[in-house]
């Protein structure tokens, strides 16, 4: 029987200590856009030095190691129960080693479970693949501060003058960025879902965060929307950590779900610069 534990432990440690190369490259390229000696440049330099040190010393990239998500794409015969048990064991060990902070708290009592295990924690997102497909897992460690500035809109939204169309969607996303004002540790990366029910919309928005920086939607209208919102958000002057500058966002990823005719949700899932996702094919 397959033992997923060692591989998953390694994957979690990698996610906690190494930023994906596309995110580091985006931070470097934004640093080149900021004025020499500006606060924005200094914040980005600090982030890049932090990334270098975490990688070199195998330490967590941030003290908040976030909530733990496993996105698994696998054929029907994949041993889900076994995978889940091994993943939970790997989470407990990574927590014991200090690579995951004890971030799982009972909601009413505030009791910390101490090992990052709890009801639907970590969270598993399953997706079926064709029979012969190679199973694939992505670990996402999602920062809590950035989760706090995520938001869901129900269109039409009168105060925003946002109707049920892509122009309305654009207004919502820019409103979310404006409200955040750099909180949630900008520069941010946005996962957005248009449609779905409330829960499905939130799930899809988070799933959009699995895309690589610069990966545009296959739908040309959504790809244009992503580029337009990114440019407009970065023209707001909010900047890294809200201290001013040209780098408020690193990217925007927009997906859709079908919806009930009566509903039109737009969900914005905000991720901080510390985009900890690592993927592995389980051959
Ligand atoms: S929002 Fe992100 S960068 Fe900020 S403290 Fe949380 S994990 Fe760290």
Boltz pocket constraint, residues with backbone or C-beta under 6 A from the ligand:
constraints:
  - pocket:
      binder: B
      contacts: [[A, 62], [A, 63], [A, 64], [A, 65], [A, 66], [A, 142], [A, 143], [A, 144], [A, 145], [A, 146], [A, 147], [A, 184], [A, 185], [A, 272], [A, 273], [A, 274]]
      max_distance: 6.0
